[in-house]
Amino acid sequence: MRPTRREFIQASAVAGVAAMFLRGRSAHAAFAMSPALGKFVQPLRQFGVDIPIARSVGVDRYGADYYEIAMRQYTDTLHPHLPATTLWGYGNAADKSRDFRHLGGAIIARSGRPVRVRWSNELPPVHPLPVDMSLVSPYLGVGDPAVNRAAPHLHGGLVPWTSDGGPFSWFSPNGKKQVKGPSCVNWLPDKNGKLTDDYWYPNMLSARMLWYHDHAVGITRLNAYAGLASGYILGDDAEDNLMGQLGITAERQIPLAIQDKVFNSDGSLWYPSTYDTQFFALGPGKTLPTPSLVPEFWGDTMLVNGTAYPFLEVKRGLYRFRVLNACNTRVLNLRLCFAQPGGYPNDAEPDEKSVGPALRVIGTEGGFLDGTLAPQGVVYAGKMNDPGLVLAPGERADVLIDFSAVPAGSRLILHNDAPVPYPGGTPFADFYPGNKALPVPPTPGFGPNTRTLLQFKVDSGTASGLPAGGTWTLPASRPPLQTVDKPREVALWETVDEYGRLAQNLGTIATAMALTDPATEVVQAGTVEVWKLFNLTADTHPIHFHYFNVRVLSRQACMITKGGTPQFTGKAYGPEPVELGWKETVRSNPGECLTLLVDIPKTTGLAPAGVTIPNSPRMAIEKIEGAEYVWHCHILEHEEHDMMRPLIVQG
């Protein structure tokens, strides 16, 4: 087997690897580096104001809010100095395509009140990005390339498997040529009793920020990058009470979806189509396909809420930001820095020695942190050398920022300095003016830049600040569940595919496995398990679980011996402060065993009264009865090549 990437990187000087990669980029005629866009010249788009919200078109026969949401191609201007970009995205089916905007179609829901969605795939037959057909699954159907297949997945939802939007639940556009994946079944009756493939979201969860995005097999990374992603905000009474105690009004509760992109000069999205053998070592195999997937992708231009380098005017008071890392691969390490003095372009660059207000994390993907363990959240980057808030792709953080003590007229920058790849890092994809590893470092005040995400302009207005003393506390989380004696052991692997390309897999501690291999993670609803994840790769991987939440019990340095036996090389520690609650996307670090408490919910109440959820027809092929979900790495390039495994829930 060829050397792993860790060995490949260690065998070369960091600067040498960067130079090799950059030479490779300039040698590819198809390569495009984003134009030098001026930073912080446009305001932040906000959900419900500039980003369209999905509108309910009524109440269905079961009392659910009913939505009709279309997937379409449209254009949107993501920076005033950039031509319009062709995107794929979501929006109200009744709207014209010209009314669609990037990240549109967000759903605002309420705990305990179900939502029903009729999705319509109206995507064109030509994808805006190069499609590697070597990833086409044998389940796509004979003679149907289906490059416009789609599978909307509610990330973080507790839903029937038939509404999960898993990789094999894809469907191609409506009409005579419609083709469906093997797991897309009709099961939910409409008002006339006719079975539909509508999606049912029971919303049996506490308040939290979820999101939905495409999950179609072999094309997820392209569809999400092209724009098929949006928010799903779930509220409840406990959240309303907490915001009332904190005095945070609705206009000071702002979601922030962070992405990285590369743009061509004509405004179109660029995505790599060549496997760069100058950076990623290539093992023996067939001739590489054209276009070819790449093991990882990092953009050079940061978008927040669908706009490049926006600014937000804030009052001197307390704000709540629900932050989502929606990047394909890039990990974020967030903190606030004051801008350099002197006006533009200086105030578009951070003074990294002048740290701004702390980021106080009060919740993650599983809702609020456990108030019994972290009564008033967890503080990050409150002073120099404090750790920043790390978010891998798919992770979310519910964050309070108090601007009360910030002088009016100040400029603050939401700053990211996470290395790529994480956690090792080489400088080739870290774009900022001082990076001498780049052939031409960016000019101050302009992109490409991956360190400066969002500028806050603090005005002279005031709002209520953080309550003094112990006058507020987070709601208590579900109590920690009793652990079990025998853990389930799984592993994260680096391998090569049939073409010799670097690939990632999940599997047992004895062997790497593919998505289409027989299911090994078969769990019982209403039970508790302990999982040990052994990371045998060179990367940190955000592992995302469909259907259930987990709690981090510990992390511990480890290795696997040749016989497949775990050997621990350090003391267990953790969980990290930000993990003092429930999560469904957790970071697994290289050379580490991550031990998780797994809470597998009962299936009671997931379907409307009187409706039976069918077993998975695809699982019937393997002669396993149960609900079909998956668990996978949320680095999208890893997820579909082939770091994803079935998760079968029985009972």
N, C-alpha and C positions, 0 to 999 in steps of 0.2 A: 504493500500500500504506500502511496506517496506520502511525504511529510505532511503533518497537520499544518494549518495556518499559523498556529502558535510557534511551531518549529521554524516555519518559513520566515516569519517576522523576526524571530530571535536570531536567525542566521544572517540577517542583514542589518546594517545600521538603519535607524529610523529615518534619517534624512535620505539615505539611499533608496529605501522603499518608497518614500514620498516622491522622490525625483523620478523613479521608475514609473510610478502610476501616472504622474503628470505628463511625462513624455508619451505614455500610452494614450492619454486623453487627447493630446494635441495631434497625435498621429491618426486618430480616427476622424474621417471626414464627417461622420454623423454627429460628432460631439458638439455640444453647445454649452457655453457658460452664460449665465444670466447677464443681461445688461446692467450697467451701473445705475440702479434706481436710487433716487434720492430718498433718504430715510425720514420718517416721521413728518410727512407732508400731507397725510390724509387721516381723517378720524377713524377710530375703531368702529367697525360695524357691530351692531348689537342685535341679538335675537329679538324678534318682535317689532323691530324698528326698521333696520336695513336688511335683515335676514328674515325672509318670510316664515311664518309659523303655519303649520298644517291646521286646516280648519275642519272641524267635525261637520259632517253633512246630515247629522241626525243621530237618533238612538235606535239600535237594532232590537230585534225581538227579545234579546236576553238582557236588555238594559245597558248595553255597552255603548260608549261613544264610538260612532262609526265614521271612518275616514276613507277617502279614496285618494291614493297617492300614486303619482306617475313617476317613472324614470325616463328622462329625456336628455337629448343633447341640446345645448344652448350656448350662448356666449356671455361672458361677464368681464368687466374691466377690473382687474385686481390691483392696479396701481395707475395713477393718473398719467404716468409717463410710459405706460406699456400698452400696446394695442390689445384689443379684446382677445380673451382666451377662450378657445372651444373647450367645453367641459361636459361631463355627464353628471347628472344630479337628480335630486328629488324635489317634488313640489306638488301642490294641489292639482289633481287631474283636471279640474274645471278651469284652471288658469291657462293663459297663453304661455308658450315657451319663452317669450320675451320677458315674462314676469319672474322666471326662475332666476335665482341667484345662488352663488356658491354657498354651501352648507344649509341651503333652504330646506323646508319641509320639517323643521323641528316640531316635536310633539310635546305639549305641556299636559301632563296627566296627574291624576290624584290617586293616592294609595287607597285601595279598596274599590275603586271604580274601574271596571275593565274597559279596554280599548280593542276595537276590531278594525283591521285595515284590509282594504282590497287594493293590492298592488297591481299596477299595470306596467308592463315592460314595453316601452315605446322607443327603445334605443335603436339607432341605425345599424345596418349590417357591417359597417366598417368602423373599427375601433380607432380612436384618436391616437393610440400608442401602439408600438410594435408588439405583436403577440407571438410568443414562442409556442408553436403548436406541438413541440415535443412533450409538453406538459398535459396535452389533452388526455383526459381520462378515458378508459375504455367504456365508461358509463355514459358518454355523451351521445351515443347513438351513431349508427353507420351513416356516413355521408353528410353529417351535420356538424360543421366546424363550430357553430354557436359561439362566435367571438363576442356576441352581445348577450350572452346568458347572464343571469343575475339571480342572487339569492339574498334578500334583505335579512340581516341578522340583528336582533336586539341584544347588543353587547351588555351583559350584566343582568338580563331579564330572567325571571323564573317563569317559564312558559311551557306549554305542551311541546313535545318534540316536533310535532307537525307544524308548529309556528316558530321554530327556532331559527330557521333560515340557515341550516347547515350546508356544508359544501356540496352535497348531492341533492339538495332541495332547489336547485336552480330551475329557471324556466326562461325560454327565449321569447321574443316579442309576440304579442297577441295576434290572432288572426289565423289564417289557414296554415301557416308554416310553424305554428307554435309547437315546440317540443319541450318536454319536461324531463328533469332528472329523475333517477329511480326512487328518490325519497320525497318527491313532491306529490302529495296525495290529497284527494278531495275528502273532506271529513266534516266540515262545519255547515249545517243547513242554513239557507237564507230564509226570508220570510215566506217563501212559497214551498219550503221543504227541499229545495234542490241543493245538492251537496256542492260546496265551493272549496277552493283552496285559499280562502281568506285566512289571515293570521289573527290569532287571539292572544291578547296580552292581559292576563288577569290582574296585574299590578298588586300582587300580594306581598309587597315589600315595603319597608320604611322609606322615608324620603332619601333621595340620592340622585346624583347625576348619572344617567346611563347614556348610551349613544347607539345609533344604529348605522350599519355600514354593510357593504356588499361582502358576501362570503362564498361566491361561486367557485367551485373547484378549478384550480389551475389558472385563475385569472383575477383572484382577489386583489393582489398587489397593484394591478393595473386599474381595476375598477375604482378602488378606494382612492388611489392617487389621482385619477381623472375627475374625482369629485363625488362619488357615491358614498357620502357619509353625512350624518347630521346628528343633532342632539335629541335626547329624550329626557325631559326633566320631570321627576316624580316628587310631588310634595305631600306633606301630611300635617296633622295638627301639632305634633311635637316640634316640627321644624318652625311652624308659624309662631309658636310660643317662644322658642329660643330667639328667633329674629326680633320678636317684640321686646324681649329682655335686653337685647343688645342695641335696640333702637335702629336697626338697619332696615330702611325702607326698600321697597321693591326696586327702585331705580339704582340702588347701590348694591344690588345682587346681580353680578355680571358673569356669565359663562365666558371662558376663554379657551378656544380650540386652537391648538398650535400645530402647524404643519411645516415641512420644508419642501421646496420645489426647485426645479430648474426651468427657466424660461428661454425660449429662442427669441431672437430680436423681433419676430413678428407677433409675439405674445403667446404663441403656442407652447404647450408643455413639452419638455424634453425628458425622455427616460432612456436609460442605456439599452442598447440592443445587441451589444457585442460583449462576449465573455472576455475580460481583459486578462490574458495569460501573463502579462508583464507584472501584474499584481497578485492575482490568484493563481497559485500553482495548479497545473493540470496533470491529472493522472492518465494512464492509458485508457483508451476508449474509442468510440466511433468519431467520425468527423463532426465537429461542433455544428449544431443547427444555426441557421440564420433566419430571423433574429434568435438570439439566445438570452435566457434569463441570466441574471447576475446574482451572486450569493448575498449581496447587501447593497443598499442604495442610500446615499446621503445627498440631499439637495444643498444648494448654496444660498437660497433666499428664504427667509422665514416669513410665514404668514400667520397672523392671529385673526381669528374669525373671518378668514377668507380674504384678507387684504395684506399686502406686503408692507411691513414696517409701519404700522399705524400708531397714532397717539390717542390718549384718552385724557380728557380734562376731569379732574377730581377735586372735591372740596376737602377742606382740612377736617377729616373725620374718619369714621370706620367704614370699610367696604368689605364685601364678601365676593370672592372670585372662585368660581368652580372651574378648575383648570384640567384640561384634557390634553394628553400627548397623543395626537392623531398622526404622528409621523409614521412612515413605513418602517424605518430602521433606527432613526436617531434617538438616543437617550438624551434627556435634558437634566441639567443641574442648575436650578434656578435660585436667584437671589436678586435683591434690589440694590442698585448702585446709584449714587448721585451722578448726574452728567458733569462732564468737564465744563468749567466756566468759559465765558467769552462769546456766547451766542453761536449761531450756526456757522460752520459745521461742527464746532466743538461740542455743543450741547446734544449732538446726535451720537456722541461717543461717551462711554462710561469712564468715570474715575474709579478704577477697581480698588483703590485704597480708601474710598469713602462710601461705606456701606449705608444703605437706606434703612427704612423701617423693616422690622422682622416679618417673616412669613409665618403666621400662626395657623398650623394645620388643625382643622377640627373634624375632618372626615376624609374617607377614601371611597373606593368603589362600593364597599359594603355599607355605606351610610356613615353616620357620625362615629368617631372614635369612641371607645368605651369610656364613658364619663367616670366610671369607678376607678379606672387606671390612669386616665389623662383628663382630669376634671375640666381643664380649660384649654385643651389642645396641646400641641407640641410646637415649640418655637424653633424656626430655622433661620440661619444667617442674620442673627440679630447684631453681630459685631464681627470685626475682622477675624478671620480664621475659623469662624463657626462653619459647620457643614451647611451646604446648600440643600435645597429640596430636589431630590433625584426622582424623576419620573421616566420610566421606560414606556415604549409604545403600548397604548391601551390603558395605562394607569391614569387615575384621576386623583385630584386632591382638592378638598374643600378648604379654602384659605381665607383667613381674615388679615387685612392690612389696615393699620391705623395711621392715617396721615396727619393726625392732630398736631403733632410736634414738628411737622415739616414747614419751613418758612414759605409763605405765599410767594409765588413766582418761581419756585424751584422746579427743576426738571429731574425726574428719576427714570431709570431704565431697567426694565426687566431683563436680566442678564443671564446667559447660559454659557457655561464653559465645560460641559461634559466632553471628555475625549471620545473620539470615534476611531475604530470600533471601541465599544465600552467593555471593560474598564481599561484595557491596555492603551490603545490610542496611538495614532500616527497623525502628523499635522496636515495631511493632504486635503482633508475635508473640513478643516477648522478655518473658516473665513473671517478675518478681521484685519484691520490695517497693520498691526504689528507682526503679522505672521511672515517671517522671512523665508519660510519654506515654500511659500507660493511664488511662482514665477513673477507675478505682478500683484503685490498685495493691494487690497481694496483701498480706495481713497477715503479719508475721513468724511463722514456725512453721507456716504453712498454704499450701496451693496456692490457685489455680493457680501453678505455678512450673516454668520450663523450665531453670533454672540449677543446681538442686540435685537430683542424681539418686539418690545412695546415701550413707548415713552409715556410717562405720566406727567401731565402739566398740572401743577398744584395751584389752584386759583385762591382768591382771597375769601371765598365763601367758607362757612363752617357747617359741620354736622356733628352729631353725637359721636363721642369717641368710645374707646374700650372702657367698660365699667370698671371702676376701681375695686380692689379687694376681691372677695369671693362672692360677689352678688349674682353670679351666673355660673352654670355648669352644663356640660354636655349631657344629653340623655344617656341613661345606662344602656349598654349594649346587651345582647343576649348573653347570658352567663357562659363562661367557658365550660365546654362539655367534657365529660369524663373521657380520658384517653383509653385506648385499647392496647392490649398486650402485643399483638402481632402486627407490625406495620406492613404496608404494601410498598415494595421497593421497585422504583422505576429509574430510568437513566436517560440522560441527554447525550447524544452522540454526534460526532462529525464523521462523515463518510464521503465516498465519491459515488457519482451516479454512472450510468452506462456510458456516458460521453466523457467521463473523467473529470467532470465538474465537481467542485466542492458542494457537498450537500449536508443537511442537518436532519437528524432523526430523533424520535423518541423510541423507547423500547424498554426491555427489562435490563437488569444489570449484566445480563449475559450476552445480549444481542440487540442490535439496532433493528427497528421495524418500520415499515411503510404504512401509509394510511390504509391501503387496500389489503394489508395482512389481516388475518383473523383477529377479532377483538380479544384483548386480554384484560382490559379494565371494565369488568362487569360488576356493578355495585347494586346494593339493595336500598330502595327508598326507605326513609325513616330510620336509617342507621348512622353510625359514626365510625369513621376510619382514621388511621394515621398513615400518611404517605411520606416516604422518604425519597426525595429527588436528588440523584447523584449527577452533578454536572461534569461531564468528561470532555467538554469543549473549551475553546479559548475565549468564548464570549459570555457576557451576561445575557440571559434569555428571559423575557417577560412571559411567564407561563400563565395562560388564560384557561379557566375552567368554565365550560358551559354548564348550566343547571344549578351548580352549587357554589357556595362561598367557603372560604377556608380561613383559618387563623394560623399565623406563623408561631410555631413552638420554639424552634431554635435553628441556628446555622452552625455548621462545624466543618472545618477543613478536612478533606478526605482524599483518598485515592482508591482505585479498584485494582486488586492484584490480578495476575494472569488467570487465576482460577475463578475470577468473577466474585471474589469476596471483598466486601468493603473494609477498608482500613482507615481509621480516623487518625489524623496527624495533629490535631489541636483540640482545645477545649470548646465545648458548645457555648454559644452566646446568643443573645437576642431574646425576643424579637427586637427589631429596631423601634425607636419611639413611634414612628409614623405607622407602625404595624400593630398598634394596640387597639385593634378592632378587626372587623371582618373584611376580607378582600376576595376578589375573584381574578385578579391579575397580580402575580407575585414575581419578584426578580430572583432568578436562580443564578448565582455567581459561579465562575469557573473554579474548579477544584474544591467544590463545597457540597455538603449534604444539607439540603433544605428540608426540615421536618415540618409537616403541616397537619393540623387537625381539620378533618374534612367532615362537614355537616351536610348530609344528603337528605334534602327535604322529602316529605311525603308527597305523593301525587294528588292527594285529596284536594278538590276545589280548583284544580288547574283548568278543567273544562267547564263550559256552561252546564247548568242543571239539565239532566236528561240526555247529554251528548257523550258518547263513548270515544275515547281516543284510541285509534287503531294501533296495533303493533307495527313496527317498521318492516316494510316488505323487503328492504335490502338485508336486514338482519335475518330474515327468514331463509335467505340463501345460505347463511352460515349456521342455520338451525339454532338461532338464539332468539328467544322472545324478549322483547323489551323496547324501551324508548331509545331512540338513536340520537345521541349528542356527540360532541367531540371535545378533546382538550388539546391544546397546541401552544406553540410559541407565537407571540403576537408581533414579532418581527415578520412582516408580511412576506418577504422574500424567503424566509425560513419556513413559514407556515405551509406553503404549498410546494416545498422542495426538500424534504417531505416530512416536516417536523410537526405532524398532526396525527392523532390516533383516535379511534372510536372510543366513546364513553357510553356504555350501555347501562341504563337505569331500569331495574326490574322492580315490580311490586307496586 
